[in-house]
């Protein structure tokens, strides 16, 4: 009787020829589903990685642009703070005495003024041409007008305070006198 039980156990543990292909098919089906799931997860992770890389690149570009804008604003503020000093130099040179005793002093002031202009020009400061130019309300601030027949209408005839561009942007408009027809 022992032999019968053993024989039966052996027949139960070994699959028949009909059961073997269905078991292999189940394993293949399970592995195929697992492969499809892993492929989908991989695609999702790659997509997340690409999005994160794009976000980081955008962040880096935005940070660099903000740093450049901050430097630009700081330079513009510094140059703008120096404009009254530049104006004072110009006024002092216009009011300088013409006598021989003050000539050396006036030349020294003129050299300092010129060096200041050169330095500010290297930083991006450029004067706005005014005298003799047509009046442009975007560039000129008319503080006085004078009736004149010898000059074209709406022409700047005198500049009271020079205006400036800084790196292509208007920093300060020129204060001018404008000719008008009587």
C-alpha positions as CSV (number, residue, x, y, z in Angstrom):
1,X,0.0,0.0,0.0
2,X,2.9,2.3,0.6
3,X,3.8,2.0,-3.0
4,X,0.4,3.1,-4.2
5,X,0.6,6.3,-2.1
6,X,4.0,7.0,-3.4
7,X,3.0,6.4,-6.9
8,X,0.0,8.7,-6.5
9,X,2.2,11.4,-5.0
10,X,4.6,11.2,-7.9
11,X,1.8,11.5,-10.4
12,X,0.4,14.6,-8.6
13,X,3.7,16.4,-8.4
14,X,4.6,15.9,-12.1
15,X,2.5,17.9,-14.5
16,X,1.0,16.1,-17.4
17,X,1.8,17.0,-21.0
18,X,-1.4,19.0,-21.3
19,X,-0.8,21.0,-18.1
20,X,2.8,21.9,-19.0
21,X,2.1,24.3,-21.9
22,X,-0.6,26.1,-20.0
23,X,1.8,26.7,-17.1
24,X,4.5,28.0,-19.4
25,X,1.9,30.2,-21.1
26,X,0.9,31.6,-17.7
27,X,4.5,32.3,-16.8
28,X,5.1,34.0,-20.2
29,X,1.9,36.0,-19.8
30,X,2.9,37.1,-16.3
31,X,6.4,38.1,-17.5
32,X,5.0,40.0,-20.5
33,X,2.6,41.9,-18.2
34,X,5.5,42.6,-15.8
35,X,7.7,43.7,-18.7
36,X,4.9,46.1,-20.0
37,X,4.5,47.5,-16.5
38,X,8.3,48.1,-16.1
39,X,8.5,49.6,-19.6
40,X,5.6,52.0,-18.7
41,X,7.4,53.0,-15.4
42,X,10.6,53.5,-17.3
43,X,8.9,55.8,-19.8
44,X,7.2,57.7,-17.0
45,X,10.6,58.1,-15.1
46,X,12.3,59.3,-18.3
47,X,9.6,61.8,-18.9
48,X,9.9,63.0,-15.3
49,X,13.7,63.3,-15.7
50,X,13.3,65.3,-19.0
51,X,10.9,67.6,-17.3
52,X,13.1,68.1,-14.3
53,X,16.1,68.8,-16.6
54,X,14.0,71.3,-18.5
55,X,12.9,73.0,-15.3
56,X,16.5,73.2,-14.1
57,X,17.7,74.7,-17.4
58,X,14.9,77.2,-17.2
59,X,15.8,78.0,-13.6
60,X,19.5,78.4,-14.5
61,X,18.7,80.7,-17.4
62,X,16.2,82.8,-15.3
63,X,18.8,83.1,-12.5
64,X,21.5,84.2,-15.0
65,X,19.1,86.7,-16.5
66,X,18.2,88.1,-13.1
67,X,21.8,88.4,-12.1
68,X,22.6,90.3,-15.3
69,X,19.6,92.6,-14.7
70,X,20.7,93.2,-11.1
71,X,24.2,94.1,-12.3
72,X,22.7,96.3,-15.0
73,X,20.5,98.1,-12.4
74,X,23.4,98.5,-10.0
75,X,25.6,100.0,-12.7
76,X,22.8,102.3,-13.9
77,X,22.2,103.5,-10.3
78,X,25.9,104.2,-9.8
79,X,26.2,106.1,-13.1
80,X,23.0,108.0,-12.4
81,X,24.4,109.0,-9.0
82,X,27.4,110.5,-10.7
83,X,25.5,112.6,-13.2
84,X,25.1,115.6,-10.8
85,X,28.9,115.6,-10.3
86,X,29.3,115.6,-14.1
87,X,26.9,118.5,-14.3
88,X,28.9,120.4,-11.7
89,X,32.1,119.9,-13.7
90,X,30.4,121.2,-16.8
91,X,29.0,124.3,-15.0
92,X,32.3,125.0,-13.4
93,X,34.1,124.9,-16.8
94,X,31.5,127.2,-18.3
95,X,31.9,129.7,-15.5
96,X,35.7,129.4,-15.3
97,X,37.5,132.8,-15.4
98,X,39.4,133.5,-18.6
99,X,42.4,135.1,-17.0
100,X,45.9,133.6,-17.3
101,X,46.3,132.9,-13.5
102,X,43.3,130.5,-13.5
103,X,44.2,128.8,-16.8
104,X,46.2,125.9,-15.3
105,X,43.5,125.3,-12.7
106,X,40.8,125.3,-15.4
107,X,42.9,122.9,-17.5
108,X,43.2,120.5,-14.5
109,X,39.5,120.6,-13.9
110,X,38.9,120.0,-17.7
111,X,41.2,117.0,-17.6
112,X,39.4,115.5,-14.6
113,X,36.1,116.1,-16.3
114,X,37.3,114.4,-19.5
115,X,38.5,111.4,-17.6
116,X,35.2,111.1,-15.8
117,X,33.4,111.2,-19.2
118,X,35.7,108.6,-20.6
119,X,35.1,106.3,-17.7
120,X,31.4,106.7,-17.7
121,X,31.4,106.1,-21.5
122,X,33.2,102.8,-21.0
123,X,30.4,101.8,-18.7
124,X,27.8,102.6,-21.3
125,X,26.9,106.3,-20.8
126,X,26.3,108.3,-24.0
127,X,25.1,111.9,-24.2
128,X,21.9,112.8,-26.0
129,X,22.6,115.2,-28.9
130,X,20.3,118.2,-28.3
131,X,21.4,121.7,-29.6
132,X,20.2,122.1,-33.2
133,X,18.2,118.9,-33.2
134,X,14.4,118.7,-33.7
135,X,12.6,118.6,-30.4
136,X,11.7,115.1,-29.3
137,X,9.5,114.8,-26.2
138,X,10.9,111.3,-25.6
139,X,14.5,112.7,-25.3
140,X,14.0,116.3,-24.4
141,X,12.3,118.1,-21.6
142,X,11.3,121.6,-22.8
143,X,11.6,124.0,-19.9
144,X,11.5,127.2,-22.0
145,X,10.4,128.3,-25.5
146,X,11.5,131.3,-27.5
147,X,9.9,132.8,-30.6
148,X,12.5,132.8,-33.3
149,X,12.2,133.2,-37.1
150,X,15.8,132.4,-37.9
151,X,15.5,128.8,-36.7
152,X,13.1,126.0,-37.7
153,X,10.0,125.5,-35.6
154,X,10.4,123.0,-32.7
155,X,14.2,123.0,-32.8
156,X,16.3,122.8,-29.7
157,X,18.3,126.1,-29.5
158,X,19.9,125.7,-26.0
159,X,20.6,122.9,-23.7
160,X,20.4,123.7,-19.9
161,X,21.2,120.2,-18.7
162,X,22.6,117.3,-20.8
163,X,20.5,114.2,-21.1
164,X,22.0,110.7,-21.3
165,X,21.4,107.2,-22.5
166,X,22.8,104.3,-20.5
167,X,23.4,101.1,-22.6
168,X,20.7,102.2,-25.0
169,X,18.1,103.2,-22.4
170,X,17.1,106.7,-21.6
171,X,18.7,107.6,-18.2
172,X,17.8,111.2,-18.1
173,X,16.2,113.5,-20.7
174,X,17.9,116.8,-21.7
175,X,16.5,120.0,-20.3
176,X,16.2,122.4,-23.3
177,X,15.0,125.6,-24.7
178,X,12.9,125.2,-27.9
179,X,12.4,127.6,-30.8
180,X,8.8,128.3,-31.9
181,X,7.5,130.3,-34.8
182,X,6.0,133.7,-33.9
